[in-house]
Amino acid sequence: MAESRKASRYIVPVAVAGVAAATIGLVPALAASGDPDLPEITAQQLIEKIAASDTQTLSGTFRISTDLGLPLEGLTSGLGGLAGGMGGGAGGGASVDPSERLTQLVSGSHTLRVSADGPERQKLTLLDGSDEYSLIHNGDDVWAYDSKSKEVFHEKAPADADAPGAHDGPKDKELPGTPKQLADEVLKAAGDTTSITVDGTAKVAGRDAYQLVIKPKQSGSTVQSIKIAVDAANGTPLKFTLASVEGGKPVVDAGFTKVDFSKPAASDFTFKAPEGAKVTEGGAEKAAGEKGDPFGGQLPPGLEDVFGGFGPGTGPGTGSDKGGVNVIGEGWTTIAKIDSGAPAPRTDEAPKEFQGLLDSLGDKVTGKFGSGTVFKTKIVNALLTDDGKVYVGAVTQDALVNAANAGK
């Protein structure tokens, strides 16, 4: 028991990097080809076209490809080993609960099928070789089914959330991680700190599209640009690409490989648990407390200002400076400051299986604030100071160090 308590101290810096990675969200990808000849359109007109889009039905396939610049395999195995050692995760297998299962989409490339018929019916299927993981929302019910384990997850859909995985918190009517959802998050947060232009055309999933390009005007952001391919006919975002100032592969490259806007068959959304399948009821699990979730299913107040659109915030936030969250700055360089009230654990005291992982995730830094460690991805970075403060945002290492120095 004492060893478990000791080990649990070292999940904090690892979890900081994990939260940074997970907040990128669910992300799809496809390379477009061809440059269709379309009438000229201004950025304002294209934004209005997206806003006016009322696509209620579609079916298709999209690819998910994510490069966060983080050794996620080592992070996952380290966290998994710790959870197992502390009694979490029966049998160590993948959970059928969508709040846990879909987090795998923050790493690597994946293929998904999607269907939607208005706000009441959506289906998303993750393909993994011959195995499938399906997430279905049909009226009052949310179902998830893993064909490999033959396990089923079921939960009643909340009244204010009409999408698969809605029990996790999203309150919109979009399928999780589609270009439409990602585009909406960015556009609703864009303001004076953002440059928005139209940069040519593209062909995506056989559809003619305009390319909307969004860039920070501020220095210090890790975001180089966001490119959204918008269907020229109906205004639906078809592709979403997020590039980091570090260069290399896009952090997020999101787009349909095939799409059809006709109404899917009603049978696409019907589900009945196979005979003999193990069924987990989500409501009962939530009442007992979600295992392994230090935030109880949601980020602490204030962090959403930083992570909500993984870039442009809507302005400075407020919060206590002790045991709470202060939001520093605005726009693309927003930083959340969290004071844990306790010194950070020393990595040289960590269990052997975590020392290498912690060292690989972080860079030691010093300044007027003292010393600490920066845990980095290509988009979201976090500074954990030795006196227990955390500075996190979609900003560069220098921006985090400057914020910590200013706090002194």
C-alpha positions, 0 to 999 in steps of 0.5 A: 500500500505504501508503495502504491501511494509513493507511485501515485505521486509520480502520476502527476507529471505524467498526467500533465503530459497526458492531459495535454495530449488528450485535449487535442481531441478526436481527429480524422485525415485525408490528402486532397487532390486537384484544384477545382475552378470555383467562383471567388469568395471572401473569408467572411462569405465562407465563414457565413457559408459554414454557419448557414450549413444545415447538413442533417444527414450523411454517411461516409468514411474518414481517416484519423492521423495524429502526430503530437510529438509525444512518445505516447506508446511509452506514456500509455504503457507507463500509465497502464502499468501504474493503474494495474499496480494500483488496482485499476483496469480489470484484466488490463484489456481495452475498455468498452466505455467510449470515454476511455476507448476513443482516447486512442484516437489521439495517437497514430492513424485510424479509419472510421465509418460514420452515419448521421440522421439529424440530432437523434441518430448517429453512428461511428465505427472504428475499424481495426483490421477485422475488429470493429468498435461501434458507438451508436446514438439512437434517441434516448440510448447510447450504445458501444460495442467491441466486436473483439471482446464481445462487450457492450456499453449502454447509457441513457443519452443526457437531455442536453447532449445528442451525440455519441459519447455525449455522456462525456460532456459534449453538448453539440449535435455533431459527431465527435471529431468530425471536421465540422465540429473542429471547425466550429470550435475554432471559428467561434473562438476566433477574434482580433488575435486571428487572421482568417483568409481563403487560400485556393480550392481543393478536391476532398472525397470527390467534392469541390471545396474552398480552403479557409486558412486560420493563423494566430496574429500573436507570437508565442503560440505553438499553432502555425495554422489551421486549414479547413476545406469547406464543401463549395455546395453546402458549406460542410467542412470536409477536412481539417488540418492543424499545423505546429510551428515545429513543422513536420507532419500536421498535428491533426489532419482531418478529412473524409475519404468518402462522403454521401449527404443522402439519408442513411437507412434507419437500420444503421442505428439499430442495436441489440446486444448479442446473446451472452455479451457482457453489458456495462451500464454507464449510469451505474459506473458513473455513480460509483465514480469513474476509475482513473479519472482525476477530474471526474469526467471534466477538466477543472474550471478554467482549463477549458478556456485554454483547451476548448479550441486548442488555441484561441481563447475568448479572453482572460479568465479568473480563479483563485491562485491557491488550489485553483486555476488562473487564466493568464493572457488571451487569444492563442497565447492563453495560459492556465496557471494551477497551484497545487499547493505542494512541491512537485515530486522529484524524478530521482525518487520515482520508481525505476519503471517511471524514471526513464519515462519522466525524463523522456517527457520533460526538459529541465528549465530555470528562471526567476521563478526557480526551476521546473520541468516542461512537458511538451507536445507539438501543440500543448505544453506544460511547465511543472515548477518544483514548488508545485505550480503548473503553467499549461497552454498551446504556447511555446516553452519560452512563453511558459517560462516568461509567464512563470517569471512574471508570477514572481 
